[in-house]
Amino acid sequence: MQDFNPADNIQDLQYFGEFGGVNPSITDSSTYTFLQAGKMEEIFEHEIEGCYLYSRHWNPSNRYLAQALAKMEGTEMASVTASGMGAISCAILQLCSAGDEIVSSRTIYGGTYAFFKNFLPKFNIRTNFVDTTNLDQVRAAITPNTKVIYCETISNPMLAISDIRALSQVAKENNCKLVVDNTFSPMIFSPARLGADVVVHSMTKFINGMSDCVAGAICGTKEFIDSLSDVNAGASMLLGPVLDSFRSASILKNLRTLHIRMKQHSLNAMALAKKLDADGYTIIYPGLEKHREHELMKTMMNPEYGFGGLFVIDMGTHEKANQLMEAMQHANIGYLAVSLGSYKTLFSAPGGSTSSEIPEEERIQMGLTDGLVRVSIGLDNNIDRTYEMMSQCLKGMN
């Protein structure tokens, strides 16, 4: 992995504005003119570099951002969508047809879980949920109808790490595609370099980092991204999850600082996780040596970006979890809110929020209890100060 640095790849991109601006011009147009009628007909038949037809197909602002994301992930191409779920649903519906099956991690974002379990059966697409950190379970769940293996690099919210290289090999052996959600760990992991066929993101989170928009991304081969845009059978084309060009331009500018932000998020999370763990609290964080997949993560990660900006603290009960979150918000440590990857610390109890779509009995099986608090640490300048504030909140509960 040392020959590949996502930050350097993004830095090397140059986009000049229409009048020589250091930022590319924003395309504030839904449709595009043609000097010749035949050229419009030609573009409907196949894409022509530098020519645009209608912003649901492509526009320059979205293409700039997509090119930068492909460089970051090390894929041939990328496509941007209006939400992370837009990216996931389009990618899956492009890969699967009626009668097909998916083998998915059981510890995934609640919206993804609901899409797989409750929505896809309408189209006769079935999902087998397994522990993707257990390759035997993955292999046992695969059938002749399996088309996709799906996991998250760092799972939401249990922070488990799947072996992307090994899952890629299993996928190839069974003629499946490996789809990996890299939302929790942009730059930390480069799943396509580890063998993933498709990488999806909710850019709402770390990539944008400002908690001011909703957006998604799909990264993969040129063939796959082109298939998403096909006017006759492309999921992104026909379902219409187009990202607004102003948001694309804003995210592209924020992407330029992602490498700095990810390092700070990881440094802060590691510092807090170590101190709270030493204080005797039950902490889940892949940077801690006691984490089950700590050593595995070290073999796959781009080490300069750290172990990620999220940790989980187990408060034991739903009541104590709520009490801690309210105390931390009152102390101005951060906000009691869903989502993650913001400049400001955000915390939630996923059992009753972002993972509530998962049935209670399944949450218990995966260890997702109501006492868990997921903390997405912000870009705090003085993490020792944050630790002292959080310690006071915790001690005030005893």
TORZA-639079 format. One record per residue (C-alpha): residue number from 1; x, y, z. Coordinates in nm, 3 decimals. Layout:
// TORZA-639079
@seq = NUM	u = X	v = Y	w = Z $
...
END
This chain:
// TORZA-639079
@seq = 1	u = 0.000	v = 0.000	w = 0.000 $
@seq = 2	u = 0.297	v = 0.234	w = 0.044 $
@seq = 3	u = 0.309	v = 0.319	w = -0.329 $
@seq = 4	u = -0.047	v = 0.451	w = -0.313 $
@seq = 5	u = -0.137	v = 0.766	w = -0.123 $
@seq = 6	u = -0.493	v = 0.895	w = -0.167 $
@seq = 7	u = -0.403	v = 1.245	w = -0.047 $
@seq = 8	u = -0.125	v = 1.280	w = -0.303 $
@seq = 9	u = -0.356	v = 1.159	w = -0.579 $
@seq = 10	u = -0.613	v = 1.425	w = -0.493 $
@seq = 11	u = -0.348	v = 1.696	w = -0.457 $
@seq = 12	u = -0.219	v = 1.623	w = -0.807 $
@seq = 13	u = -0.558	v = 1.700	w = -0.964 $
@seq = 14	u = -0.587	v = 2.041	w = -1.128 $
@seq = 15	u = -0.918	v = 2.193	w = -1.231 $
@seq = 16	u = -0.918	v = 2.549	w = -1.363 $
@seq = 17	u = -1.229	v = 2.763	w = -1.357 $
@seq = 18	u = -1.392	v = 2.897	w = -1.670 $
@seq = 19	u = -1.206	v = 3.226	w = -1.638 $
@seq = 20	u = -0.885	v = 3.088	w = -1.490 $
@seq = 21	u = -1.014	v = 3.052	w = -1.133 $
@seq = 22	u = -0.822	v = 2.826	w = -0.897 $
@seq = 23	u = -1.151	v = 2.647	w = -0.825 $
@seq = 24	u = -1.352	v = 2.498	w = -1.112 $
@seq = 25	u = -1.656	v = 2.691	w = -1.223 $
@seq = 26	u = -1.992	v = 2.565	w = -1.093 $
@seq = 27	u = -2.230	v = 2.450	w = -1.363 $
@seq = 28	u = -2.561	v = 2.612	w = -1.276 $
@seq = 29	u = -2.757	v = 2.452	w = -1.556 $
@seq = 30	u = -2.987	v = 2.155	w = -1.593 $
@seq = 31	u = -2.956	v = 2.124	w = -1.970 $
@seq = 32	u = -2.699	v = 2.203	w = -2.240 $
@seq = 33	u = -2.713	v = 2.352	w = -2.589 $
@seq = 34	u = -2.597	v = 2.204	w = -2.919 $
@seq = 35	u = -2.495	v = 2.377	w = -3.239 $
@seq = 36	u = -2.588	v = 2.071	w = -3.442 $
@seq = 37	u = -2.893	v = 1.849	w = -3.391 $
@seq = 38	u = -2.696	v = 1.541	w = -3.491 $
@seq = 39	u = -2.456	v = 1.588	w = -3.202 $
@seq = 40	u = -2.744	v = 1.564	w = -2.951 $
@seq = 41	u = -2.855	v = 1.239	w = -3.109 $
@seq = 42	u = -2.498	v = 1.110	w = -3.096 $
@seq = 43	u = -2.465	v = 1.180	w = -2.723 $
@seq = 44	u = -2.789	v = 0.995	w = -2.655 $
@seq = 45	u = -2.627	v = 0.693	w = -2.819 $
@seq = 46	u = -2.294	v = 0.714	w = -2.634 $
@seq = 47	u = -2.100	v = 0.952	w = -2.412 $
@seq = 48	u = -1.865	v = 1.200	w = -2.580 $
@seq = 49	u = -1.583	v = 1.341	w = -2.368 $
@seq = 50	u = -1.636	v = 1.708	w = -2.286 $
@seq = 51	u = -1.997	v = 1.715	w = -2.408 $
@seq = 52	u = -2.298	v = 1.728	w = -2.175 $
@seq = 53	u = -2.665	v = 1.672	w = -2.244 $
@seq = 54	u = -2.868	v = 1.692	w = -1.923 $
@seq = 55	u = -2.756	v = 1.715	w = -1.560 $
@seq = 56	u = -2.927	v = 1.392	w = -1.459 $
@seq = 57	u = -2.678	v = 1.220	w = -1.690 $
@seq = 58	u = -2.362	v = 1.415	w = -1.604 $
@seq = 59	u = -2.257	v = 1.774	w = -1.549 $
@seq = 60	u = -1.905	v = 1.919	w = -1.516 $
@seq = 61	u = -1.931	v = 1.986	w = -1.141 $
@seq = 62	u = -2.032	v = 1.627	w = -1.066 $
@seq = 63	u = -1.765	v = 1.493	w = -1.298 $
@seq = 64	u = -1.488	v = 1.692	w = -1.124 $
@seq = 65	u = -1.589	v = 1.548	w = -0.788 $
@seq = 66	u = -1.628	v = 1.197	w = -0.928 $
@seq = 67	u = -1.279	v = 1.211	w = -1.081 $
@seq = 68	u = -1.131	v = 1.320	w = -0.748 $
@seq = 69	u = -1.309	v = 1.037	w = -0.564 $
@seq = 70	u = -1.180	v = 0.782	w = -0.815 $
@seq = 71	u = -0.829	v = 0.911	w = -0.756 $
@seq = 72	u = -0.880	v = 0.885	w = -0.380 $
@seq = 73	u = -1.004	v = 0.526	w = -0.398 $
@seq = 74	u = -0.774	v = 0.411	w = -0.677 $
@seq = 75	u = -1.056	v = 0.312	w = -0.914 $
@seq = 76	u = -1.101	v = 0.382	w = -1.283 $
@seq = 77	u = -1.411	v = 0.594	w = -1.234 $
@seq = 78	u = -1.668	v = 0.713	w = -0.983 $
@seq = 79	u = -2.020	v = 0.848	w = -0.977 $
@seq = 80	u = -2.182	v = 1.081	w = -0.724 $
@seq = 81	u = -2.535	v = 1.062	w = -0.585 $
@seq = 82	u = -2.768	v = 1.267	w = -0.369 $
@seq = 83	u = -2.718	v = 1.046	w = -0.061 $
@seq = 84	u = -2.524	v = 0.751	w = 0.071 $
@seq = 85	u = -2.833	v = 0.533	w = 0.045 $
@seq = 86	u = -2.870	v = 0.650	w = -0.315 $
@seq = 87	u = -2.520	v = 0.518	w = -0.381 $
@seq = 88	u = -2.586	v = 0.185	w = -0.207 $
@seq = 89	u = -2.925	v = 0.124	w = -0.366 $
@seq = 90	u = -2.809	v = 0.212	w = -0.718 $
@seq = 91	u = -2.497	v = -0.005	w = -0.692 $
@seq = 92	u = -2.690	v = -0.306	w = -0.561 $
@seq = 93	u = -2.978	v = -0.274	w = -0.806 $
@seq = 94	u = -2.729	v = -0.250	w = -1.093 $
@seq = 95	u = -2.558	v = -0.572	w = -0.982 $
@seq = 96	u = -2.866	v = -0.777	w = -0.883 $
@seq = 97	u = -3.178	v = -0.892	w = -1.065 $
@seq = 98	u = -3.486	v = -1.087	w = -0.958 $
@seq = 99	u = -3.387	v = -1.424	w = -0.814 $
@seq = 100	u = -3.038	v = -1.313	w = -0.712 $
@seq = 101	u = -2.901	v = -1.323	w = -0.357 $
@seq = 102	u = -2.668	v = -1.111	w = -0.143 $
@seq = 103	u = -2.444	v = -1.221	w = 0.142 $
@seq = 104	u = -2.416	v = -0.923	w = 0.374 $
@seq = 105	u = -2.252	v = -0.839	w = 0.700 $
@seq = 106	u = -2.511	v = -0.834	w = 0.977 $
@seq = 107	u = -2.343	v = -0.534	w = 1.144 $
@seq = 108	u = -2.415	v = -0.258	w = 0.894 $
@seq = 109	u = -2.589	v = 0.078	w = 0.890 $
@seq = 110	u = -2.955	v = 0.039	w = 0.980 $
@seq = 111	u = -3.078	v = 0.197	w = 0.657 $
@seq = 112	u = -2.873	v = -0.049	w = 0.453 $
@seq = 113	u = -3.004	v = -0.337	w = 0.662 $
@seq = 114	u = -3.365	v = -0.225	w = 0.606 $
@seq = 115	u = -3.303	v = -0.186	w = 0.232 $
@seq = 116	u = -3.165	v = -0.539	w = 0.209 $
@seq = 117	u = -3.413	v = -0.710	w = 0.438 $
@seq = 118	u = -3.738	v = -0.522	w = 0.377 $
@seq = 119	u = -3.718	v = -0.348	w = 0.038 $
@seq = 120	u = -3.522	v = -0.578	w = -0.194 $
@seq = 121	u = -3.758	v = -0.877	w = -0.141 $
@seq = 122	u = -4.015	v = -0.676	w = -0.338 $
@seq = 123	u = -3.793	v = -0.746	w = -0.637 $
@seq = 124	u = -3.727	v = -1.109	w = -0.537 $
@seq = 125	u = -3.374	v = -1.030	w = -0.421 $
@seq = 126	u = -3.287	v = -1.212	w = -0.099 $
@seq = 127	u = -3.014	v = -1.133	w = 0.156 $
@seq = 128	u = -2.833	v = -1.372	w = 0.389 $
@seq = 129	u = -2.691	v = -1.185	w = 0.689 $
@seq = 130	u = -2.373	v = -1.327	w = 0.841 $
@seq = 131	u = -2.069	v = -1.225	w = 1.041 $
@seq = 132	u = -1.834	v = -1.126	w = 0.758 $
@seq = 133	u = -1.536	v = -1.142	w = 0.995 $
@seq = 134	u = -1.598	v = -1.520	w = 0.989 $
@seq = 135	u = -1.506	v = -1.649	w = 0.643 $
@seq = 136	u = -1.662	v = -1.988	w = 0.712 $
@seq = 137	u = -1.999	v = -1.820	w = 0.765 $
@seq = 138	u = -1.958	v = -1.624	w = 0.443 $
@seq = 139	u = -1.874	v = -1.934	w = 0.240 $
@seq = 140	u = -2.162	v = -2.131	w = 0.395 $
@seq = 141	u = -2.411	v = -1.859	w = 0.302 $
@seq = 142	u = -2.315	v = -1.843	w = -0.065 $
@seq = 143	u = -2.546	v = -2.018	w = -0.311 $
@seq = 144	u = -2.544	v = -2.046	w = -0.692 $
@seq = 145	u = -2.771	v = -1.737	w = -0.691 $
@seq = 146	u = -2.535	v = -1.517	w = -0.491 $
@seq = 147	u = -2.420	v = -1.214	w = -0.688 $
@seq = 148	u = -2.286	v = -0.979	w = -0.419 $
@seq = 149	u = -2.089	v = -0.999	w = -0.095 $
@seq = 150	u = -2.140	v = -0.678	w = 0.101 $
@seq = 151	u = -1.962	v = -0.537	w = 0.406 $
@seq = 152	u = -1.837	v = -0.217	w = 0.566 $
@seq = 153	u = -1.465	v = -0.160	w = 0.618 $
@seq = 154	u = -1.530	v = -0.054	w = 0.978 $
@seq = 155	u = -1.878	v = -0.172	w = 1.065 $
@seq = 156	u = -2.153	v = 0.054	w = 1.192 $
@seq = 157	u = -2.179	v = 0.068	w = 1.488 $
@seq = 158	u = -1.973	v = -0.219	w = 1.633 $
@seq = 159	u = -1.645	v = -0.114	w = 1.465 $
@seq = 160	u = -1.564	v = -0.467	w = 1.348 $
@seq = 161	u = -1.309	v = -0.506	w = 1.068 $
@seq = 162	u = -1.367	v = -0.749	w = 0.782 $
@seq = 163	u = -1.073	v = -0.895	w = 0.591 $
@seq = 164	u = -1.125	v = -0.731	w = 0.252 $
@seq = 165	u = -0.849	v = -0.929	w = 0.081 $
@seq = 166	u = -0.994	v = -1.261	w = 0.197 $
@seq = 167	u = -1.352	v = -1.162	w = 0.110 $
@seq = 168	u = -1.234	v = -1.056	w = -0.235 $
@seq = 169	u = -1.085	v = -1.399	w = -0.288 $
@seq = 170	u = -1.408	v = -1.568	w = -0.175 $
@seq = 171	u = -1.604	v = -1.345	w = -0.412 $
@seq = 172	u = -1.380	v = -1.431	w = -0.707 $
@seq = 173	u = -1.400	v = -1.802	w = -0.630 $
@seq = 174	u = -1.780	v = -1.781	w = -0.645 $
@seq = 175	u = -1.816	v = -1.537	w = -0.935 $
@seq = 176	u = -1.955	v = -1.266	w = -0.706 $
@seq = 177	u = -1.883	v = -0.894	w = -0.673 $
@seq = 178	u = -1.750	v = -0.757	w = -0.345 $
@seq = 179	u = -1.915	v = -0.426	w = -0.254 $
@seq = 180	u = -1.758	v = -0.237	w = 0.037 $
@seq = 181	u = -1.895	v = 0.066	w = 0.221 $
@seq = 182	u = -1.594	v = 0.281	w = 0.316 $
@seq = 183	u = -1.790	v = 0.562	w = 0.484 $
@seq = 184	u = -1.619	v = 0.524	w = 0.823 $
@seq = 185	u = -1.266	v = 0.515	w = 0.688 $
@seq = 186	u = -1.192	v = 0.722	w = 0.377 $
@seq = 187	u = -0.815	v = 0.735	w = 0.315 $
@seq = 188	u = -0.760	v = 0.495	w = 0.608 $
@seq = 189	u = -0.867	v = 0.206	w = 0.386 $
@seq = 190	u = -0.842	v = 0.176	w = 0.008 $
@seq = 191	u = -1.080	v = -0.120	w = -0.046 $
@seq = 192	u = -1.040	v = -0.132	w = -0.424 $
@seq = 193	u = -0.666	v = -0.175	w = -0.376 $
@seq = 194	u = -0.746	v = -0.466	w = -0.145 $
@seq = 195	u = -0.970	v = -0.637	w = -0.401 $
@seq = 196	u = -1.315	v = -0.478	w = -0.367 $
@seq = 197	u = -1.506	v = -0.449	w = -0.695 $
@seq = 198	u = -1.722	v = -0.154	w = -0.590 $
@seq = 199	u = -1.668	v = 0.101	w = -0.312 $
@seq = 200	u = -1.955	v = 0.316	w = -0.183 $
@seq = 201	u = -1.956	v = 0.616	w = 0.048 $
@seq = 202	u = -2.194	v = 0.837	w = 0.232 $
@seq = 203	u = -2.010	v = 1.162	w = 0.160 $
@seq = 204	u = -2.238	v = 1.321	w = 0.418 $
@seq = 205	u = -1.990	v = 1.201	w = 0.680 $
@seq = 206	u = -1.610	v = 1.237	w = 0.682 $
@seq = 207	u = -1.559	v = 1.323	w = 0.315 $
@seq = 208	u = -1.763	v = 1.643	w = 0.340 $
@seq = 209	u = -1.707	v = 1.679	w = 0.714 $
@seq = 210	u = -1.926	v = 1.984	w = 0.775 $
@seq = 211	u = -2.268	v = 1.829	w = 0.856 $
@seq = 212	u = -2.422	v = 2.062	w = 0.599 $
@seq = 213	u = -2.526	v = 1.830	w = 0.317 $
@seq = 214	u = -2.628	v = 1.479	w = 0.218 $
@seq = 215	u = -2.441	v = 1.303	w = -0.065 $
@seq = 216	u = -2.307	v = 0.965	w = -0.179 $
@seq = 217	u = -2.049	v = 0.811	w = -0.409 $
@seq = 218	u = -1.991	v = 0.490	w = -0.606 $
@seq = 219	u = -1.637	v = 0.401	w = -0.715 $
@seq = 220	u = -1.548	v = 0.118	w = -0.950 $
@seq = 221	u = -1.443	v = 0.019	w = -1.298 $
@seq = 222	u = -1.524	v = 0.235	w = -1.600 $
@seq = 223	u = -1.747	v = -0.045	w = -1.727 $
@seq = 224	u = -1.952	v = -0.051	w = -1.406 $
@seq = 225	u = -1.982	v = 0.328	w = -1.370 $
@seq = 226	u = -2.082	v = 0.357	w = -1.736 $
@seq = 227	u = -2.348	v = 0.091	w = -1.679 $
@seq = 228	u = -2.498	v = 0.301	w = -1.399 $
@seq = 229	u = -2.538	v = 0.590	w = -1.647 $
@seq = 230	u = -2.685	v = 0.387	w = -1.930 $
@seq = 231	u = -2.997	v = 0.561	w = -2.062 $
@seq = 232	u = -3.181	v = 0.231	w = -2.106 $
@seq = 233	u = -3.083	v = 0.024	w = -1.802 $
@seq = 234	u = -2.867	v = 0.231	w = -1.566 $
@seq = 235	u = -2.983	v = 0.248	w = -1.204 $
@seq = 236	u = -2.834	v = 0.593	w = -1.144 $
@seq = 237	u = -2.979	v = 0.721	w = -1.471 $
@seq = 238	u = -3.330	v = 0.582	w = -1.428 $
@seq = 239	u = -3.374	v = 0.622	w = -1.050 $
@seq = 240	u = -3.246	v = 0.980	w = -1.072 $
@seq = 241	u = -3.041	v = 1.031	w = -0.751 $
@seq = 242	u = -2.855	v = 1.327	w = -0.902 $
@seq = 243	u = -2.635	v = 1.540	w = -0.675 $
@seq = 244	u = -2.681	v = 1.915	w = -0.701 $
@seq = 245	u = -2.384	v = 2.081	w = -0.874 $
@seq = 246	u = -2.342	v = 2.343	w = -0.600 $
@seq = 247	u = -2.305	v = 2.063	w = -0.344 $
@seq = 248	u = -2.058	v = 1.884	w = -0.568 $
@seq = 249	u = -1.842	v = 2.197	w = -0.583 $
@seq = 250	u = -1.860	v = 2.241	w = -0.205 $
@seq = 251	u = -1.769	v = 1.878	w = -0.132 $
@seq = 252	u = -1.480	v = 1.892	w = -0.378 $
@seq = 253	u = -1.328	v = 2.183	w = -0.185 $
@seq = 254	u = -1.375	v = 2.002	w = 0.145 $
@seq = 255	u = -1.218	v = 1.688	w = -0.005 $
@seq = 256	u = -0.892	v = 1.880	w = -0.040 $
@seq = 257	u = -0.854	v = 1.887	w = 0.341 $
@seq = 258	u = -0.976	v = 1.535	w = 0.411 $
@seq = 259	u = -0.626	v = 1.396	w = 0.475 $
@seq = 260	u = -0.564	v = 1.657	w = 0.745 $
@seq = 261	u = -0.902	v = 1.603	w = 0.904 $
@seq = 262	u = -0.879	v = 1.222	w = 0.908 $
@seq = 263	u = -0.543	v = 1.237	w = 1.085 $
@seq = 264	u = -0.684	v = 1.468	w = 1.354 $
@seq = 265	u = -1.002	v = 1.264	w = 1.398 $
@seq = 266	u = -0.791	v = 0.951	w = 1.445 $
@seq = 267	u = -0.543	v = 1.114	w = 1.682 $
@seq = 268	u = -0.828	v = 1.244	w = 1.899 $
@seq = 269	u = -1.017	v = 0.914	w = 1.901 $
@seq = 270	u = -0.704	v = 0.718	w = 1.990 $
@seq = 271	u = -0.618	v = 0.954	w = 2.276 $
@seq = 272	u = -0.966	v = 0.937	w = 2.427 $
@seq = 273	u = -1.004	v = 0.561	w = 2.375 $
@seq = 274	u = -0.673	v = 0.490	w = 2.550 $
@seq = 275	u = -0.744	v = 0.717	w = 2.846 $
@seq = 276	u = -1.100	v = 0.595	w = 2.897 $
@seq = 277	u = -0.992	v = 0.233	w = 2.860 $
@seq = 278	u = -0.721	v = 0.289	w = 3.123 $
@seq = 279	u = -0.988	v = 0.437	w = 3.351 $
@seq = 280	u = -1.174	v = 0.107	w = 3.339 $
@seq = 281	u = -1.455	v = 0.191	w = 3.097 $
@seq = 282	u = -1.557	v = -0.059	w = 2.831 $
@seq = 283	u = -1.433	v = 0.091	w = 2.504 $
@seq = 284	u = -1.454	v = -0.046	w = 2.151 $
@seq = 285	u = -1.194	v = 0.109	w = 1.922 $
@seq = 286	u = -0.988	v = -0.069	w = 1.654 $
@seq = 287	u = -0.678	v = 0.127	w = 1.756 $
@seq = 288	u = -0.667	v = -0.049	w = 2.093 $
@seq = 289	u = -0.450	v = -0.360	w = 2.093 $
@seq = 290	u = -0.725	v = -0.559	w = 2.265 $
@seq = 291	u = -0.964	v = -0.501	w = 1.973 $
@seq = 292	u = -1.023	v = -0.836	w = 1.805 $
@seq = 293	u = -0.925	v = -0.714	w = 1.458 $
@seq = 294	u = -0.652	v = -0.468	w = 1.562 $
@seq = 295	u = -0.371	v = -0.666	w = 1.399 $
@seq = 296	u = -0.579	v = -0.739	w = 1.089 $
@seq = 297	u = -0.651	v = -0.369	w = 1.042 $
@seq = 298	u = -0.280	v = -0.293	w = 1.058 $
@seq = 299	u = -0.222	v = -0.521	w = 0.757 $
@seq = 300	u = -0.479	v = -0.338	w = 0.543 $
@seq = 301	u = -0.472	v = 0.029	w = 0.645 $
@seq = 302	u = -0.286	v = 0.331	w = 0.515 $
@seq = 303	u = -0.114	v = 0.388	w = 0.852 $
@seq = 304	u = -0.057	v = 0.762	w = 0.840 $
@seq = 305	u = -0.434	v = 0.823	w = 0.869 $
@seq = 306	u = -0.479	v = 0.629	w = 1.192 $
@seq = 307	u = -0.751	v = 0.396	w = 1.316 $
@seq = 308	u = -1.052	v = 0.618	w = 1.259 $
@seq = 309	u = -1.251	v = 0.886	w = 1.433 $
@seq = 310	u = -1.514	v = 0.675	w = 1.610 $
@seq = 311	u = -1.520	v = 0.476	w = 1.931 $
@seq = 312	u = -1.797	v = 0.313	w = 2.131 $
@seq = 313	u = -1.838	v = 0.327	w = 2.509 $
@seq = 314	u = -2.062	v = 0.070	w = 2.677 $
@seq = 315	u = -2.261	v = 0.231	w = 2.958 $
@seq = 316	u = -2.442	v = -0.092	w = 3.041 $
@seq = 317	u = -2.799	v = 0.038	w = 3.031 $
@seq = 318	u = -3.016	v = 0.254	w = 2.810 $
@seq = 319	u = -3.073	v = 0.497	w = 3.095 $
@seq = 320	u = -2.701	v = 0.549	w = 3.162 $
@seq = 321	u = -2.632	v = 0.590	w = 2.792 $
@seq = 322	u = -2.891	v = 0.866	w = 2.768 $
@seq = 323	u = -2.764	v = 1.026	w = 3.088 $
@seq = 324	u = -2.407	v = 1.038	w = 2.953 $
@seq = 325	u = -2.508	v = 1.186	w = 2.618 $
@seq = 326	u = -2.720	v = 1.455	w = 2.781 $
@seq = 327	u = -2.435	v = 1.539	w = 3.019 $
@seq = 328	u = -2.183	v = 1.563	w = 2.733 $
@seq = 329	u = -2.410	v = 1.792	w = 2.534 $
@seq = 330	u = -2.468	v = 2.010	w = 2.841 $
@seq = 331	u = -2.088	v = 2.028	w = 2.888 $
@seq = 332	u = -2.051	v = 2.136	w = 2.522 $
@seq = 333	u = -1.837	v = 1.836	w = 2.432 $
@seq = 334	u = -2.056	v = 1.787	w = 2.127 $
@seq = 335	u = -2.407	v = 1.726	w = 2.008 $
@seq = 336	u = -2.654	v = 1.445	w = 2.076 $
@seq = 337	u = -2.723	v = 1.377	w = 1.710 $
@seq = 338	u = -2.712	v = 1.104	w = 1.450 $
@seq = 339	u = -2.451	v = 1.102	w = 1.174 $
@seq = 340	u = -2.074	v = 1.123	w = 1.213 $
@seq = 341	u = -1.754	v = 1.256	w = 1.061 $
@seq = 342	u = -1.823	v = 1.619	w = 1.151 $
@seq = 343	u = -1.579	v = 1.885	w = 1.270 $
@seq = 344	u = -1.787	v = 1.879	w = 1.590 $
@seq = 345	u = -1.818	v = 1.572	w = 1.811 $
@seq = 346	u = -2.146	v = 1.384	w = 1.762 $
@seq = 347	u = -2.280	v = 1.102	w = 1.978 $
@seq = 348	u = -2.583	v = 0.874	w = 1.972 $
@seq = 349	u = -2.711	v = 0.545	w = 2.110 $
@seq = 350	u = -2.732	v = 0.344	w = 1.787 $
@seq = 351	u = -2.960	v = 0.075	w = 1.929 $
@seq = 352	u = -3.242	v = 0.327	w = 1.941 $
@seq = 353	u = -3.146	v = 0.538	w = 1.640 $
@seq = 354	u = -2.922	v = 0.456	w = 1.344 $
@seq = 355	u = -2.951	v = 0.079	w = 1.397 $
@seq = 356	u = -3.311	v = 0.070	w = 1.517 $
@seq = 357	u = -3.421	v = -0.091	w = 1.188 $
@seq = 358	u = -3.239	v = -0.409	w = 1.298 $
@seq = 359	u = -3.472	v = -0.631	w = 1.507 $
@seq = 360	u = -3.390	v = -0.637	w = 1.878 $
@seq = 361	u = -3.307	v = -1.009	w = 1.888 $
@seq = 362	u = -3.053	v = -0.963	w = 1.609 $
@seq = 363	u = -2.902	v = -0.657	w = 1.777 $
@seq = 364	u = -2.853	v = -0.864	w = 2.093 $
@seq = 365	u = -2.683	v = -1.143	w = 1.895 $
@seq = 366	u = -2.430	v = -0.897	w = 1.752 $
@seq = 367	u = -2.371	v = -0.728	w = 2.089 $
@seq = 368	u = -2.550	v = -0.408	w = 1.992 $
@seq = 369	u = -2.711	v = -0.334	w = 2.327 $
@seq = 370	u = -2.907	v = -0.026	w = 2.431 $
@seq = 371	u = -2.621	v = 0.080	w = 2.658 $
@seq = 372	u = -2.379	v = 0.153	w = 2.376 $
@seq = 373	u = -2.289	v = 0.513	w = 2.293 $
@seq = 374	u = -2.119	v = 0.576	w = 1.959 $
@seq = 375	u = -1.889	v = 0.878	w = 1.968 $
@seq = 376	u = -1.768	v = 1.045	w = 1.649 $
@seq = 377	u = -1.493	v = 1.267	w = 1.782 $
@seq = 378	u = -1.451	v = 1.606	w = 1.621 $
@seq = 379	u = -1.146	v = 1.814	w = 1.536 $
@seq = 380	u = -1.085	v = 1.923	w = 1.895 $
@seq = 381	u = -0.759	v = 2.115	w = 1.928 $
@seq = 382	u = -0.690	v = 2.010	w = 2.289 $
@seq = 383	u = -0.801	v = 1.650	w = 2.335 $
@seq = 384	u = -0.674	v = 1.644	w = 2.695 $
@seq = 385	u = -0.927	v = 1.917	w = 2.772 $
@seq = 386	u = -1.199	v = 1.708	w = 2.605 $
@seq = 387	u = -1.096	v = 1.406	w = 2.810 $
@seq = 388	u = -1.121	v = 1.602	w = 3.135 $
@seq = 389	u = -1.466	v = 1.726	w = 3.041 $
@seq = 390	u = -1.581	v = 1.375	w = 2.946 $
@seq = 391	u = -1.434	v = 1.231	w = 3.267 $
@seq = 392	u = -1.635	v = 1.478	w = 3.471 $
@seq = 393	u = -1.951	v = 1.372	w = 3.288 $
@seq = 394	u = -1.877	v = 1.005	w = 3.360 $
@seq = 395	u = -1.782	v = 1.062	w = 3.722 $
@seq = 396	u = -2.099	v = 1.262	w = 3.775 $
@seq = 397	u = -2.300	v = 0.949	w = 3.701 $
@seq = 398	u = -2.148	v = 0.738	w = 3.980 $
END
